[in-house]
């Protein structure tokens, strides 16, 4: 799978790598993968096809002996995975189950909220899949921290393929409005009977039924 994240989350991850002796290894790895990804993409490729090419690059670049090597700075999408309630409820029969509907809503909501936080800090946020997001942000981190809009600097194939997305709107107020609209849309989806076309945990009466759902239920 691929993790959807915001530029602020990627910035947090890169800051953590500034003090990690493994950083040079990971930079070489994501640089090679990003280069291969860009070379494999035509600028007119569909988002679905671009995502498939991305997934062919292999598992998460930050895996270290099958464990997360950046656990303390991992994106919110990773933090939310299989967790959609307060930690104190883990282990409870009523709460320790979830399916993609809840996870998708939480990931989208948190990513766009993180982008609003970036705007408050004076930066021009964007979002996307973790590999191209980290690769391009690392190249232009100084410009991003200075408040520059990286839309014109980002790898064109990543943008045209929908792997990186920049918020629409020319000024700050318009960007804020558009991001809040996306958050509202995600929350509206979460109130529907089957958010994003996926079943809820409530569709199952037991963990056995949950595991049998077409989308594949998961325990915390």
For each residue, the residues with C-beta under 8 A, 3 or more apart:
1: 55
2: 51 54 55 129 130 131
3: 60 75 77 78 129 130
4: 77 107 108 111 127 128 129 130
5: 9 10 75 76 77 111 127 128 129 130 133
6: 9 10 75 76 111 112 114 115 118 125 126 127
7: 10 11 115 118 123 125 126 127 133 137 144 150
8: 11 12 114 115 117 118 121 123 125
9: 5 6 12 13 75 76 77 111 114
10: 5 6 7 13 14 75 130 133 134 137
11: 7 8 14 15 118 137 141 144 145
12: 8 9 15 16 73
13: 9 10 16 17 70 73 74 75 134
14: 10 11 17 18 134 137 138 141
15: 11 12 18 73
16: 12 13 19 20 70 72 73
17: 13 14 20 22 23 26 27 70 73
18: 14 15 23
19: 16
20: 16 17 23 70
21:
22: 17 25 26 64 69
23: 17 18 20 26 27
24: 27 28
25: 22 28 29
26: 17 22 23 29 30 61 62 69
27: 17 23 24 30 31 138
28: 24 25 31 32
29: 25 26 32 33 61
30: 26 27 33 34 61 131 134 135 138
31: 27 28 34 35 135
32: 28 29 35 36
33: 29 30 36 37 57 58 61 131 135
34: 30 31 37 38 131 132 135 136 155
35: 31 32 38 39
36: 32 33 39 40 57
37: 33 34 40 41 53 54 57 131 132 157 158 163
38: 34 35 41 155 157 158
39: 35 36
40: 36 37 53 56
41: 37 38 45 50 53 157 158 160 161
42: 45 157
43: 156 157 160 161
44: 160
45: 41 42 49 50 53 157 160 161
46: 49 50 161 162
47: 50 51 161 162 163
48: 51 52
49: 45 46 52 53 161
50: 41 45 46 47 53 54 157 161 162 163
51: 2 47 48 54 55 129 161 162 163
52: 48 49 55 56
53: 37 40 41 45 49 50 56 57 161
54: 2 37 50 51 57 129 131 132 163
55: 1 2 51 52
56: 40 52 53
57: 33 36 37 53 54 131
58: 33 61
59: 63
60: 3 63 68 130
61: 26 29 30 33 58 131
62: 26 68 69 70 74
63: 59 60 66 67 68 69
64: 22 67 68 69
65:
66: 63
67: 63 64 71
68: 60 62 63 64 71 74 78
69: 22 26 62 63 64
70: 13 16 17 20 62 73 74
71: 67 68 74
72: 16
73: 12 13 15 16 17 70
74: 13 62 68 70 71 78 79
75: 3 5 6 9 10 13 78 79 130
76: 5 6 9 79 80 107 110 111 114
77: 3 4 5 9 80 81 107 110 111 130
78: 3 68 74 75 81
79: 74 75 76 83
80: 76 77 83 84 103 106 107 110
81: 77 78 103
82: 98 103 218 219 220
83: 79 80 87 90 98 220
84: 80 98 102 103 106
85: 89 90 95
86: 89
87: 83 90
88:
89: 85 86 92 94 95 96
90: 83 85 87 95 96 220
91: 96 220
92: 89 95 96
93: 96
94: 89
95: 85 89 90 92
96: 89 90 91 92 93 219 220
97: 201 204 207 210 217 218 219 220
98: 82 83 84 102 103 201 217 218 220
99: 102 103 198 199 200 201 203 210 213 215 216 217 218
100: 103 104 196 198 215 216
101: 104 105 190 194 195 196 198 199 200 201 215
102: 84 98 99 105 106 190 195 200 201
103: 80 81 82 84 98 99 100 106 107
104: 100 101 107 108 195 196 198
105: 101 102 108 109 186 187 189 190 195 196
106: 80 84 102 103 109 110
107: 4 76 77 80 103 104 110 111
108: 4 104 105 111 112 182 183 186
109: 105 106 112 113 183 186 187 190
110: 76 77 80 106 107 113 114
111: 4 5 6 9 76 77 107 108 114 115 127
112: 6 108 109 115 116 127 179 182 183 186
113: 109 110 116 117 183
114: 6 8 9 76 110 111 117 118 125
115: 6 7 8 111 112 118 119 125 126 127 167 179
116: 112 113 119 120 125 176 179 180
117: 8 113 114 120 121
118: 6 7 8 11 114 115 121 123 124 125
119: 115 116 122 123 124 125 172 175 176 179
120: 116 117
121: 8 117 118
122: 119 147
123: 7 8 118 119 144 145 147
124: 118 119 144 147 148 149 150 166 175
125: 6 7 8 114 115 116 118 119 167
126: 6 7 115 133 150 151 154 164 165 166 167
127: 4 5 6 7 111 112 115 133 164 165
128: 4 5 132 133 158 163 164 165
129: 2 3 4 5 51 54 132 133 163 164
130: 2 3 4 5 10 60 75 77 133 134
131: 2 30 33 34 37 54 57 61 134 135
132: 34 37 54 128 129 135 136 155 158 163 164
133: 5 7 10 126 127 128 129 130 136 137 164
134: 10 13 14 30 130 131 137 138
135: 30 31 33 34 131 132 138 139 155
136: 34 132 133 139 140 150 153 154 155 158 164
137: 7 10 11 14 133 134 140 141 144 150
138: 14 27 30 134 135 141
139: 135 136 153
140: 136 137 143 144 148 150 153 154
141: 11 14 137 138 144 145
142: 145 146
143: 140 146 148 150 153
144: 7 11 123 124 137 140 141 147 148 150
145: 11 123 141 142
146: 142 143
147: 122 123 124 144
148: 124 140 143 144 153
149: 124 152 166
150: 7 124 126 136 137 140 143 144 153 154 166
151: 126 154 159 166
152: 149
153: 136 139 140 143 148 150
154: 126 136 140 150 151 158 159 164 166
155: 34 38 132 135 136 158 159 164
156: 43 159 160
157: 37 38 41 42 43 45 50 160 161
158: 37 38 41 128 132 136 154 155 161 163 164
159: 151 154 155 156 162 163 164 165 166
160: 41 43 44 45 156 157
161: 41 43 45 46 47 49 50 51 53 157 158
162: 46 47 50 51 159 165
163: 37 47 50 51 54 128 129 132 158 159
164: 126 127 128 129 132 133 136 154 155 158 159
165: 126 127 128 159 162
166: 124 126 149 150 151 154 159
167: 115 125 126 175 178 179
168: 174 175 178
169: 173 174 175 177 178
170: 174
171: 174 175
172: 119 175 176
173: 169 176 177
174: 168 169 170 171 177 178
175: 119 124 167 168 169 171 172 178 179
176: 116 119 172 173 179 180
177: 169 173 174 180 181
178: 167 168 169 174 175 181 182
179: 112 115 116 119 167 175 176 182 183
180: 116 176 177 183 184
181: 177 178 184 185
182: 108 112 178 179 185 186
183: 108 109 112 113 179 180 186 187
184: 180 181 187 188
185: 181 182 188 189
186: 105 108 109 112 182 183 189 190
187: 105 109 183 184 190 191
188: 184 185 191 192
189: 105 185 186 192 195 196
190: 101 102 105 109 186 187 195
191: 187 188 195
192: 188 189 195
193:
194: 101 197 198 199 200
195: 101 102 104 105 189 190 191 192 198 200
196: 100 101 104 105 189
197: 194
198: 99 100 101 104 194 195 215
199: 99 101 194 203 204 213 214 215
200: 99 101 102 194 195 203
201: 97 98 99 101 102 204 210 217
202:
203: 99 199 200 209 213
204: 97 199 201 207 209 210 212 213 217
205: 209
206: 209 210
207: 97 204 210 211 217 219
208: 211 212
209: 203 204 205 206 212 213
210: 97 99 201 204 206 207 213 217
211: 207 208 216 217
212: 204 208 209 217
213: 99 199 203 204 209 210 216 217
214: 199
215: 99 100 101 198 199
216: 99 100 211 213
217: 97 98 99 201 204 207 210 211 212 213
218: 82 97 98 99
219: 82 96 97 207
220: 82 83 90 91 96 97 98
